[in-house]
Amino acid sequence: MDLSLSTETMGDRTIVRVGGEIDVYTAPKLREQLVELVNDGNFHLVVDMEGVDFLDSTGLGVLVGGLKRVRAHEGSLRLVCNQERILKIFRITGLTKVFPIHTSVEEAVAAND
């Protein structure tokens, strides 16, 4: 399966909607998108993972890298996910303590964490 990416702006947040699988083959596409957004001055990102079917360690690394990039600019990276199989990966790796994870894009945009 391939990876689909789209972006939109809501207030001062940039929403990155991700669909498909984030794995060793597709993760570079997501990395490029995040780097491009930060380089263009978008430092408050919301990654909507509702359409993600699979996430591996390479994908986790890309998300952590994105978080480091936005934090270097006093920014934020929030995740939207309520799929148990994906949330479990974040729990097992301890990344629930690193990323604010929300159940909807609206909640993530409104949050002040």
All heavy atoms as an XYZ file, in Angstrom:
869
protein
N       0.835     -1.195      0.000
C       0.000      0.000      0.000
C       0.870      1.245      0.000
O       1.952      1.254      0.557
C      -0.907     -0.003      1.233
C      -1.815      1.213      1.300
S      -2.979      1.120      2.643
C      -4.386      0.538      1.753
N       0.377      2.281     -0.631
C       1.124      3.520     -0.739
C       0.746      4.465      0.395
O      -0.104      4.170      1.221
C       0.836      4.160     -2.095
C       1.944      5.099     -2.529
O       3.027      5.058     -1.919
O       1.722      5.874     -3.468
N       1.391      5.602      0.403
C       1.146      6.620      1.415
C       0.501      7.819      0.745
O       0.975      8.278     -0.300
C       2.481      7.029      2.054
C       2.404      8.053      3.177
C       1.827      7.396      4.432
C       3.791      8.593      3.473
N      -0.584      8.320      1.318
C      -1.195      9.540      0.791
C      -0.980     10.662      1.798
O      -1.063     10.448      3.011
C      -2.685      9.331      0.525
O      -3.378      9.095      1.731
N      -0.696     11.838      1.296
C      -0.457     13.012      2.134
C      -1.216     14.196      1.577
O      -1.237     14.407      0.362
C       1.035     13.368      2.150
C       1.994     12.396      2.806
C       3.431     12.817      2.525
C       1.753     12.334      4.298
N      -1.830     14.967      2.461
C      -2.427     16.234      2.063
C      -2.294     17.197      3.235
O      -2.178     16.767      4.389
C      -3.900     16.056      1.670
O      -4.668     15.670      2.786
N      -2.266     18.477      2.937
C      -2.137     19.477      4.004
C      -3.219     20.532      3.867
O      -3.728     20.784      2.765
C      -0.757     20.170      3.975
O      -0.594     20.813      2.716
C       0.371     19.197      4.208
N      -3.561     21.115      4.995
C      -4.473     22.254      5.023
C      -4.135     23.082      6.253
O      -3.470     22.597      7.170
C      -5.935     21.805      5.044
C      -6.367     21.124      6.331
C      -7.846     20.783      6.337
O      -8.665     21.670      6.618
O      -8.170     19.614      6.062
N      -4.593     24.306      6.261
C      -4.308     25.204      7.374
C      -5.592     25.488      8.140
O      -6.642     25.723      7.536
C      -3.705     26.525      6.852
O      -2.537     26.212      6.104
C      -3.332     27.445      7.995
N      -5.501     25.426      9.466
C      -6.613     25.795     10.349
C      -6.038     26.762     11.371
O      -5.298     26.356     12.270
C      -7.178     24.575     11.075
C      -7.971     23.630     10.221
S      -8.519     22.199     11.192
C     -10.273     22.370     11.046
N      -6.332     28.038     11.215
C      -5.746     29.036     12.108
C      -4.238     29.059     11.933
O      -3.739     29.160     10.814
N      -3.508     28.928     13.046
C      -2.042     28.925     12.962
C      -1.479     27.508     12.903
O      -0.283     27.301     13.021
C      -1.440     29.698     14.141
C      -1.651     29.001     15.478
O      -2.549     28.147     15.582
O      -0.903     29.320     16.423
N      -2.337     26.519     12.717
C      -1.908     25.116     12.654
C      -1.937     24.621     11.213
O      -2.813     24.986     10.433
C      -2.842     24.223     13.477
C      -3.076     24.702     14.881
C      -2.080     24.104     15.835
N      -2.387     24.540     17.183
C      -1.511     25.173     17.951
N      -0.306     25.419     17.523
N      -1.845     25.538     19.164
N      -0.988     23.774     10.901
C      -0.983     23.109      9.600
C      -1.328     21.644      9.837
O      -0.668     20.968     10.631
C       0.393     23.221      8.921
O       0.694     24.611      8.756
C       0.381     22.543      7.559
N      -2.382     21.184      9.184
C      -2.844     19.809      9.335
C      -2.209     18.977      8.230
O      -2.310     19.320      7.050
C      -4.385     19.703      9.201
C      -5.112     20.805      9.970
C      -4.862     18.301      9.587
C      -4.787     20.912     11.433
N      -1.575     17.878      8.610
C      -1.007     16.934      7.649
C      -1.840     15.661      7.765
O      -1.780     14.968      8.774
C       0.478     16.624      7.949
C       1.038     15.659      6.906
C       1.304     17.900      8.010
N      -2.648     15.393      6.744
C      -3.482     14.184      6.750
C      -2.701     13.058      6.074
O      -2.244     13.213      4.948
C      -4.795     14.433      6.043
C      -5.644     15.485      6.747
C      -7.060     15.538      6.224
N      -7.746     16.730      6.694
C      -8.347     16.846      7.875
N      -8.333     15.834      8.715
N      -8.949     17.958      8.224
N      -2.562     11.958      6.812
C      -1.754     10.837      6.331
C      -2.656      9.622      6.168
O      -3.472      9.329      7.038
C      -0.628     10.509      7.342
C       0.293      9.446      6.782
C       0.160     11.760      7.705
N      -2.496      8.921      5.067
C      -3.271      7.711      4.826
C      -2.382      6.603      4.299
O      -1.374      6.861      3.647
N      -2.735      5.372      4.616
C      -1.976      4.215      4.126
C      -1.001      3.698      5.155
O      -1.285      3.702      6.347
N       0.152      3.284      4.684
C       1.160      2.681      5.560
C       2.376      3.582      5.683
O       2.876      4.096      4.677
C       1.589      1.320      4.993
C       0.442      0.337      4.917
C       0.847     -1.016      4.360
O       2.009     -1.178      3.923
O      -0.005     -1.912      4.367
N       2.832      3.768      6.918
C       4.076      4.509      7.147
C       5.114      3.468      7.542
O       5.135      2.982      8.678
C       3.925      5.560      8.272
C       2.720      6.470      8.025
C       5.201      6.388      8.371
C       2.438      7.429      9.161
N       5.940      3.107      6.569
C       6.944      2.077      6.812
C       8.275      2.492      6.181
O       8.432      3.623      5.731
C       6.461      0.721      6.287
C       6.158      0.723      4.801
O       6.660      1.616      4.074
O       5.416     -0.171      4.348
N       9.203      1.566      6.145
C      10.547      1.867      5.653
C      10.522      2.379      4.208
O      11.382      3.163      3.807
C      11.470      0.639      5.828
C      11.063     -0.490      4.885
C      12.932      0.996      5.631
N       9.529      2.007      3.428
C       9.447      2.424      2.034
C       8.774      3.780      1.864
O       9.129      4.537      0.970
C       8.700      1.373      1.208
C       9.350      0.019      1.287
C       8.784     -1.005      2.033
C      10.564     -0.230      0.638
C       9.403     -2.253      2.137
C      11.187     -1.468      0.737
C      10.602     -2.463      1.483
O      11.223     -3.685      1.595
N       7.771      4.074      2.688
C       6.983      5.292      2.509
C       7.371      6.417      3.463
O       7.043      7.570      3.205
C       5.481      4.994      2.694
O       5.266      4.498      4.014
C       4.989      3.984      1.674
N       8.054      6.106      4.547
C       8.409      7.112      5.549
C       9.201      8.288      4.966
O       8.981      9.430      5.390
C       9.158      6.472      6.715
N      10.110      8.061      4.006
C      10.840      9.215      3.445
C       9.917     10.269      2.828
O      10.201     11.466      2.894
C      11.751      8.584      2.382
C      11.975      7.191      2.882
C      10.668      6.786      3.510
N       8.791      9.841      2.270
C       7.819     10.778      1.695
C       7.227     11.670      2.799
O       7.093     12.883      2.617
C       6.714      9.979      0.988
C       5.734     10.794      0.201
C       4.762      9.875     -0.548
C       3.665     10.634     -1.228
N       2.684      9.735     -1.862
N       6.906     11.072      3.939
C       6.387     11.844      5.067
C       7.479     12.769      5.610
O       7.215     13.932      5.925
C       5.865     10.912      6.171
C       5.361     11.584      7.444
C       4.226     12.568      7.152
C       4.903     10.532      8.456
N       8.694     12.262      5.720
C       9.814     13.083      6.212
C       9.989     14.324      5.325
O      10.116     15.442      5.833
C      11.113     12.285      6.242
C      12.305     13.107      6.731
C      13.623     12.354      6.706
N      13.625     11.275      7.678
C      13.654      9.968      7.374
N      13.695      9.576      6.117
N      13.660      9.057      8.320
N       9.980     14.125      4.007
C      10.122     15.250      3.074
C       9.024     16.287      3.288
O       9.282     17.489      3.277
C      10.055     14.754      1.628
C      11.288     14.038      1.153
C      11.094     13.411     -0.225
O      10.240     13.901     -0.999
O      11.793     12.422     -0.523
N       7.798     15.809      3.489
C       6.667     16.721      3.687
C       6.861     17.543      4.956
O       6.665     18.762      4.954
C       5.366     15.919      3.779
C       4.135     16.769      4.023
C       3.705     17.526      2.788
O       3.331     16.930      1.798
N       3.768     18.832      2.829
N       7.254     16.894      6.055
C       7.451     17.601      7.323
C       8.595     18.603      7.225
O       8.471     19.743      7.696
C       7.696     16.603      8.463
C       6.528     15.660      8.786
C       6.929     14.667      9.871
C       5.275     16.428      9.190
N       9.698     18.206      6.610
C      10.847     19.108      6.443
C      10.445     20.324      5.612
O      10.764     21.469      5.964
C      12.040     18.360      5.790
C      13.116     19.333      5.331
C      12.624     17.341      6.766
N       9.721     20.091      4.529
C       9.276     21.179      3.656
C       8.369     22.156      4.412
O       8.520     23.374      4.295
C       8.536     20.588      2.458
C       8.166     21.599      1.394
C       7.490     20.933      0.207
O       8.054     19.954     -0.326
O       6.391     21.389     -0.167
N       7.439     21.625      5.201
C       6.536     22.494      5.970
C       7.306     23.361      6.951
O       7.058     24.569      7.057
C       5.485     21.646      6.703
C       4.400     21.040      5.815
C       3.591     20.006      6.581
C       3.493     22.130      5.255
N       8.245     22.761      7.673
C       9.034     23.528      8.652
C       9.902     24.558      7.929
O       9.988     25.719      8.363
C       9.877     22.584      9.542
C      10.841     23.377     10.416
C       8.962     21.718     10.409
N      10.510     24.159      6.823
C      11.329     25.104      6.052
C      10.515     26.280      5.530
O      11.044     27.372      5.353
C      12.028     24.392      4.889
C      13.155     23.493      5.350
O      13.611     23.566      6.487
N      13.590     22.610      4.470
N       9.216     26.051      5.309
C       8.319     27.113      4.837
C       7.735     27.942      5.986
O       6.886     28.796      5.752
C       7.174     26.521      4.006
C       7.655     26.000      2.657
O       8.785     26.327      2.247
O       6.891     25.241      2.016
N       8.164     27.650      7.220
C       7.725     28.454      8.360
C       6.505     27.941      9.092
O       5.905     28.663      9.889
N       6.113     26.693      8.850
C       4.980     26.093      9.565
C       5.527     25.329     10.769
O       6.064     24.238     10.613
C       4.224     25.136      8.637
C       3.687     25.844      7.418
O       2.749     26.610      7.513
N       4.309     25.614      6.283
N       5.387     25.920     11.950
C       6.000     25.335     13.143
C       4.994     24.686     14.094
O       5.372     24.139     15.118
C       6.821     26.388     13.895
C       7.856     27.059     13.032
C       7.971     28.435     13.017
C       8.693     26.312     12.215
C       8.926     29.054     12.221
C       9.651     26.924     11.411
C       9.765     28.301     11.421
N       3.699     24.780     13.770
C       2.665     24.151     14.606
C       1.913     23.157     13.721
O       1.029     23.535     12.952
C       1.734     25.194     15.213
C       2.443     26.100     16.165
N       2.784     25.701     17.438
C       2.912     27.356     16.014
C       3.432     26.689     18.039
N       3.519     27.696     17.193
N       2.308     21.890     13.851
C       1.771     20.851     12.985
C       0.835     19.913     13.734
O       1.060     19.609     14.907
C       2.912     20.023     12.379
C       4.004     20.796     11.626
C       5.066     19.825     11.125
C       3.415     21.598     10.480
N      -0.190     19.460     13.040
C      -1.084     18.416     13.528
C      -1.043     17.306     12.483
O      -1.375     17.538     11.323
C      -2.531     18.933     13.699
C      -3.462     17.780     14.070
C      -2.593     20.043     14.740
N      -0.566     16.129     12.886
C      -0.502     14.997     11.964
C      -1.721     14.119     12.221
O      -1.849     13.497     13.277
C       0.812     14.196     12.142
C       0.837     13.003     11.194
C       2.023     15.096     11.888
N      -2.636     14.129     11.248
C      -3.875     13.346     11.350
C      -3.590     11.944     10.829
O      -3.417     11.738      9.629
C      -4.968     14.029     10.533
C      -6.290     13.290     10.578
O      -6.365     12.222     11.240
O      -7.247     13.755      9.944
N      -3.558     10.974     11.732
C      -3.206      9.595     11.392
C      -4.419      8.674     11.331
O      -4.274      7.462     11.358
C      -2.195      9.066     12.409
C      -0.914      9.882     12.431
S       0.265      9.300     13.643
C       0.572      7.656     13.050
N      -5.609      9.253     11.215
C      -6.817      8.434     11.185
C      -6.842      7.466     10.007
O      -7.428      6.408     10.091
C      -8.067      9.321     11.164
C      -8.346      9.972     12.506
C      -8.466      8.954     13.625
O      -9.408      8.147     13.616
O      -7.593      8.953     14.515
N      -6.200      7.837      8.901
C      -6.201      6.983      7.725
C      -5.002      6.043      7.642
O      -4.792      5.391      6.632
N      -4.201      5.991      8.725
C      -3.001      5.151      8.716
C      -3.378      3.714      9.080
O      -4.012      3.465     10.099
C      -1.938      5.703      9.695
C      -0.764      4.745      9.838
C      -1.452      7.071      9.224
N      -2.977      2.785      8.216
C      -3.266      1.370      8.440
C      -2.128      0.641      9.131
O      -2.325     -0.394      9.756
C      -3.520      0.665      7.098
C      -4.674      1.290      6.342
O      -5.706      1.567      6.977
O      -4.527      1.517      5.130
N      -0.905      1.175      9.001
C       0.275      0.488      9.531
C       1.344      1.525      9.837
O       1.515      2.489      9.096
C       0.800     -0.515      8.492
C       2.045     -1.230      8.924
C       1.976     -2.313      9.790
C       3.291     -0.815      8.476
C       3.131     -2.970     10.200
C       4.456     -1.463      8.865
C       4.368     -2.545      9.734
N       2.057      1.310     10.943
C       3.132      2.211     11.360
C       4.261      1.363     11.912
O       4.040      0.541     12.804
C       2.607      3.171     12.440
C       3.604      4.122     13.081
C       4.087      5.159     12.076
C       2.964      4.812     14.280
N       5.472      1.550     11.365
C       6.613      0.808     11.905
C       7.608      1.763     12.556
O       7.354      2.962     12.678
C       7.266     -0.078     10.827
C       8.066      0.694      9.791
O       8.177      1.934      9.892
O       8.601      0.045      8.870
N       8.754      1.216     12.977
C       9.733      2.021     13.703
C      10.306      3.145     12.839
O      10.647      4.214     13.359
C      10.861      1.135     14.232
O      11.518      0.483     13.164
N      10.390      2.941     11.541
C      10.872      4.000     10.658
C       9.907      5.179     10.689
O      10.320      6.337     10.760
C      11.024      3.486      9.209
O      11.758      2.273      9.225
C      11.730      4.503      8.332
N       8.619      4.874     10.660
C       7.596      5.916     10.741
C       7.646      6.662     12.061
O       7.522      7.890     12.102
N       7.857      5.923     13.152
C       7.994      6.566     14.463
C       9.188      7.516     14.460
O       9.121      8.624     14.995
C       8.174      5.521     15.566
C       6.953      4.673     15.909
C       7.331      3.591     16.907
C       5.828      5.535     16.455
N      10.291      7.071     13.841
C      11.484      7.909     13.763
C      11.240      9.204     13.002
O      11.730     10.264     13.390
N      10.450      9.124     11.940
C      10.116     10.314     11.158
C       9.298     11.286     12.011
O       9.534     12.499     11.997
C       9.358      9.938      9.871
C       8.737     11.161      9.212
C      10.287      9.230      8.913
N       8.340     10.772     12.775
C       7.522     11.634     13.629
C       8.366     12.291     14.715
O       8.215     13.485     14.999
C       6.370     10.832     14.243
C       5.311     10.354     13.246
C       4.340      9.402     13.920
C       4.577     11.534     12.630
N       9.273     11.527     15.328
C      10.164     12.091     16.355
C      11.063     13.165     15.721
O      11.271     14.233     16.299
C      10.998     10.985     17.044
C      12.087     11.585     17.913
C      10.089     10.081     17.870
N      11.573     12.893     14.523
C      12.387     13.882     13.821
C      11.609     15.151     13.531
O      12.132     16.262     13.670
N      10.350     14.996     13.132
C       9.488     16.154     12.890
C       9.270     16.965     14.154
O       9.297     18.205     14.123
N       9.083     16.271     15.271
C       8.901     16.949     16.551
C      10.151     17.755     16.906
O      10.055     18.910     17.339
C       8.600     15.914     17.646
C       8.390     16.460     19.053
C       7.166     17.365     19.106
C       8.246     15.316     20.046
N      11.321     17.181     16.719
C      12.576     17.899     17.002
C      12.703     19.146     16.132
O      13.133     20.199     16.599
C      13.778     16.979     16.780
C      13.920     15.922     17.844
C      15.111     15.031     17.568
C      15.242     13.965     18.643
N      16.358     13.048     18.353
N      12.314     19.031     14.859
C      12.400     20.177     13.946
C      11.504     21.330     14.394
O      11.939     22.479     14.407
C      11.980     19.769     12.536
C      13.049     19.107     11.767
C      12.583     18.788     10.341
N      13.347     17.696      9.799
C      14.604     17.775      9.416
N      15.234     18.902      9.519
N      15.237     16.731      8.949
N      10.250     21.029     14.739
C       9.339     22.125     15.129
C       9.727     22.703     16.483
O       9.610     23.906     16.702
C       7.847     21.708     15.104
C       7.408     21.365     13.695
C       7.541     20.584     16.062
N      10.214     21.858     17.391
C      10.630     22.363     18.702
C      11.823     23.300     18.599
O      11.982     24.201     19.410
C      10.951     21.204     19.650
C       9.695     20.572     20.217
C      10.034     19.609     21.321
N       8.834     19.088     21.948
C       8.823     18.031     22.733
N       9.951     17.371     22.969
N       7.706     17.615     23.283
N      12.664     23.095     17.588
C      13.808     23.995     17.371
C      13.327     25.410     17.033
O      14.083     26.370     17.143
C      14.690     23.455     16.253
N      12.061     25.546     16.649
C      11.457     26.842     16.303
C      10.338     27.200     17.291
O       9.425     27.942     16.929
C      10.907     26.800     14.880
C      11.938     26.526     13.844
N      12.780     27.495     13.345
C      12.300     25.370     13.222
C      13.599     26.952     12.456
N      13.325     25.668     12.367
N      10.408     26.628     18.509
C       9.366     26.862     19.528
C       7.995     26.410     19.044
O       6.975     26.964     19.434
C       9.305     28.353     19.928
C      10.629     28.938     20.376
C      11.166     28.304     21.643
O      10.379     28.075     22.564
O      12.378     28.025     21.681
N       7.967     25.395     18.186
C       6.712     24.912     17.626
C       6.176     23.693     18.352
O       6.643     23.319     19.424
N       5.175     23.055     17.733
C       4.538     21.880     18.330
C       4.152     20.893     17.234
O       3.950     21.272     16.085
C       3.278     22.295     19.103
O       2.318     22.865     18.219
N       4.085     19.624     17.622
C       3.608     18.587     16.722
C       2.661     17.710     17.516
O       3.059     17.085     18.494
C       4.772     17.755     16.159
C       4.400     16.832     14.988
C       5.626     16.603     14.106
C       3.848     15.520     15.439
N       1.395     17.737     17.120
C       0.361     16.944     17.787
C      -0.107     15.863     16.839
O      -0.118     16.051     15.630
C      -0.809     17.837     18.168
C      -0.402     18.934     19.117
C      -1.562     19.827     19.436
N      -1.106     20.856     20.366
C      -1.483     22.110     20.316
N      -2.329     22.509     19.393
N      -1.023     22.969     21.183
N      -0.507     14.754     17.415
C      -1.004     13.642     16.607
C      -2.495     13.472     16.828
O      -3.004     13.710     17.929
C      -0.293     12.341     17.001
C       1.235     12.333     16.892
C       1.781     10.994     17.364
C       1.677     12.635     15.481
N      -3.187     13.048     15.781
C      -4.603     12.682     15.883
C      -4.686     11.205     15.551
O      -4.317     10.780     14.454
C      -5.475     13.498     14.910
C      -6.915     13.002     14.956
C      -5.398     14.980     15.236
N      -5.138     10.432     16.532
C      -5.251      8.986     16.331
C      -6.178      8.410     17.389
O      -6.026      8.695     18.578
C      -3.872      8.332     16.442
S      -3.918      6.559     16.174
N      -7.150      7.607     16.956
C      -7.950      6.876     17.931
C      -8.089      5.415     17.540
O      -8.964      4.718     18.021
C      -9.317      7.553     18.180
C     -10.119      7.720     16.923
O      -9.943      6.985     15.962
N     -11.008      8.692     16.933
N      -7.178      4.952     16.684
C      -7.150      3.538     16.320
C      -6.305      2.787     17.343
O      -5.125      3.082     17.507
C      -6.525      3.351     14.939
C      -7.287      4.007     13.817
C      -6.561      3.791     12.521
O      -6.411      2.657     12.093
N      -6.084      4.859     11.918
N      -6.900      1.844     17.985
C      -6.220      1.135     19.068
C      -4.911      0.482     18.626
O      -3.911      0.549     19.334
C      -7.160      0.087     19.681
C      -6.621     -0.561     20.941
C      -6.184      0.417     22.021
O      -6.874      1.434     22.242
O      -5.139      0.170     22.655
N      -4.887     -0.111     17.434
C      -3.663     -0.812     17.010
C      -2.496      0.154     16.797
O      -1.349     -0.212     17.001
C      -3.912     -1.655     15.764
C      -4.211     -0.889     14.512
C      -4.479     -1.827     13.338
N      -4.743     -1.115     12.120
C      -5.900     -0.570     11.787
N      -6.922     -0.666     12.618
N      -6.045      0.062     10.643
N      -2.780      1.385     16.402
C      -1.719      2.389     16.233
C      -1.359      3.000     17.595
O      -0.180      3.167     17.918
C      -2.149      3.491     15.233
C      -2.534      2.897     13.880
C      -1.054      4.542     15.093
C      -1.413      2.262     13.090
N      -2.367      3.284     18.404
C      -2.115      3.842     19.746
C      -1.254      2.899     20.580
O      -0.406      3.339     21.357
C      -3.432      4.119     20.466
C      -4.228      5.316     19.963
C      -5.614      5.323     20.584
C      -3.497      6.611     20.248
N      -1.465      1.614     20.409
C      -0.700      0.609     21.157
C       0.802      0.749     20.887
O       1.618      0.611     21.801
C      -1.183     -0.794     20.759
C      -0.607     -1.905     21.590
C      -1.238     -3.233     21.193
C      -0.699     -4.354     22.054
N      -1.279     -5.639     21.686
N       1.166      1.053     19.654
C       2.573      1.246     19.294
C       3.159      2.423     20.079
O       4.275      2.339     20.594
C       2.715      1.470     17.771
C       2.269      0.211     17.019
C       4.144      1.858     17.404
C       2.055      0.418     15.537
N       2.391      3.507     20.187
C       2.867      4.673     20.937
C       2.987      4.356     22.429
O       3.919      4.809     23.092
C       1.953      5.878     20.704
C       2.129      6.491     19.352
C       1.258      6.186     18.322
C       3.177      7.352     19.096
C       1.426      6.728     17.063
C       3.364      7.910     17.840
C       2.484      7.590     16.821
N       2.053      3.564     22.956
C       2.120      3.175     24.376
C       3.333      2.295     24.656
O       4.071      2.526     25.615
C       0.847      2.437     24.783
C      -0.308      3.355     25.069
C      -1.441      2.614     25.784
N      -2.691      3.155     25.305
C      -3.472      2.582     24.390
N      -3.170      1.426     23.873
N      -4.584      3.163     24.006
N       3.533      1.271     23.823
C       4.631      0.315     24.017
C       5.983      1.024     23.970
O       6.883      0.710     24.742
C       4.570     -0.803     22.954
C       3.373     -1.712     23.232
C       5.858     -1.609     22.912
C       3.063     -2.688     22.112
N       6.120      1.994     23.072
C       7.399      2.689     22.907
C       7.576      3.850     23.887
O       8.641      4.463     23.928
C       7.531      3.237     21.476
O       6.415      4.092     21.212
C       7.583      2.111     20.460
N       6.530      4.155     24.653
C       6.608      5.272     25.601
C       6.422      6.628     24.948
O       6.583      7.664     25.601
N       6.065      6.652     23.674
C       5.928      7.929     22.968
C       4.637      8.677     23.298
O       4.475      9.820     22.884
C       6.067      7.715     21.455
C       7.488      7.349     21.007
C       7.510      7.000     19.520
C       8.461      8.474     21.306
N       3.755      8.052     24.076
C       2.568      8.786     24.533
C       2.990      9.896     25.493
O       2.249     10.859     25.691
C       1.555      7.863     25.238
O       2.236      7.135     26.253
C       0.900      6.913     24.258
N       4.185      9.766     26.077
C       4.707     10.812     26.973
C       5.389     11.928     26.185
O       5.646     13.001     26.713
C       5.700     10.198     27.958
C       5.084      9.194     28.909
C       6.149      8.613     29.829
C       5.561      7.605     30.787
N       5.388      6.290     30.158
N       5.685     11.669     24.920
C       6.408     12.624     24.076
C       5.449     13.429     23.199
O       5.610     14.629     23.038
C       7.435     11.868     23.194
C       8.131     12.813     22.229
C       8.449     11.136     24.057
N       4.460     12.742     22.633
C       3.512     13.383     21.721
C       2.171     13.603     22.392
O       1.626     12.682     22.990
C       3.245     12.486     20.501
C       4.396     12.364     19.554
C       5.179     11.231     19.560
C       4.680     13.373     18.651
C       6.237     11.097     18.670
C       5.735     13.257     17.762
C       6.520     12.117     17.774
N       1.597     14.802     22.240
C       0.191     14.969     22.607
C      -0.639     14.230     21.548
O      -0.472     14.486     20.357
C      -0.043     16.475     22.526
C       1.300     17.107     22.326
C       2.216     16.047     21.819
N      -1.473     13.285     21.992
C      -2.294     12.515     21.057
C      -3.761     12.848     21.311
O      -4.246     12.729     22.437
C      -2.035     11.004     21.209
C      -0.555     10.701     20.930
C      -2.938     10.208     20.255
C      -0.153      9.251     21.124
N      -4.447     13.262     20.257
C      -5.836     13.703     20.351
C      -6.737     12.790     19.527
O      -6.274     12.075     18.656
C      -5.956     15.151     19.855
C      -5.096     16.098     20.624
N      -5.483     16.656     21.808
C      -3.836     16.548     20.388
C      -4.512     17.435     22.267
N      -3.497     17.381     21.422
N      -8.043     12.857     19.816
C      -8.996     11.985     19.117
C      -9.599     12.633     17.878
O     -10.252     11.963     17.092
C     -10.130     11.543     20.059
O     -10.759     12.702     20.594
C      -9.587     10.675     21.188
N      -9.406     13.955     17.694
C      -9.920     14.619     16.488
C      -9.017     15.790     16.131
O      -8.309     16.333     16.974
C     -11.350     15.130     16.710
O     -11.342     16.242     17.585
N      -9.074     16.179     14.865
C      -8.291     17.325     14.402
C      -8.731     18.587     15.138
O      -7.905     19.385     15.577
C      -8.438     17.501     12.867
C      -7.859     18.831     12.404
C      -7.769     16.341     12.153
N     -10.042     18.743     15.316
C     -10.565     19.928     15.997
C     -10.032     20.043     17.413
O      -9.644     21.109     17.875
C     -12.111     19.903     16.000
C     -12.746     20.026     14.625
C     -12.614     18.777     13.749
O     -12.437     17.654     14.284
O     -12.679     18.918     12.526
N      -9.986     18.900     18.109
C      -9.461     18.877     19.481
C      -7.965     19.251     19.486
O      -7.511     20.020     20.324
C      -9.649     17.467     20.069
C      -9.123     17.303     21.476
C      -9.182     15.843     21.930
O     -10.293     15.288     21.934
O      -8.120     15.295     22.269
N      -7.223     18.719     18.535
C      -5.778     18.994     18.455
C      -5.520     20.463     18.145
O      -4.604     21.075     18.710
C      -5.133     18.106     17.401
N      -6.318     21.053     17.261
C      -6.140     22.453     16.887
C      -6.461     23.355     18.075
O      -5.771     24.355     18.313
C      -7.037     22.803     15.665
C      -7.087     24.311     15.441
C      -6.511     22.103     14.423
N      -7.483     22.999     18.848
C      -7.904     23.821     19.975
C      -7.026     23.664     21.206
O      -7.016     24.540     22.087
C      -9.355     23.488     20.342
N      -6.266     22.572     21.291
C      -5.488     22.261     22.509
C      -4.361     23.261     22.723
O      -3.813     23.827     21.787
C      -4.927     20.862     22.410
N      -4.031     23.430     23.982
C      -2.924     24.315     24.374
C      -1.867     23.550     25.137
O      -1.465     23.936     26.214
C      -3.449     25.450     25.255
C      -3.647     26.723     24.472
O      -3.101     26.876     23.382
N      -4.414     27.630     25.020
N      -1.398     22.410     24.602
C      -0.391     21.638     25.345
C       0.984     21.827     24.773
O       1.230     22.541     23.875
C      -0.743     20.149     25.359
C      -1.302     19.644     24.047
O      -0.856     20.106     22.989
O      -2.194     18.791     24.089
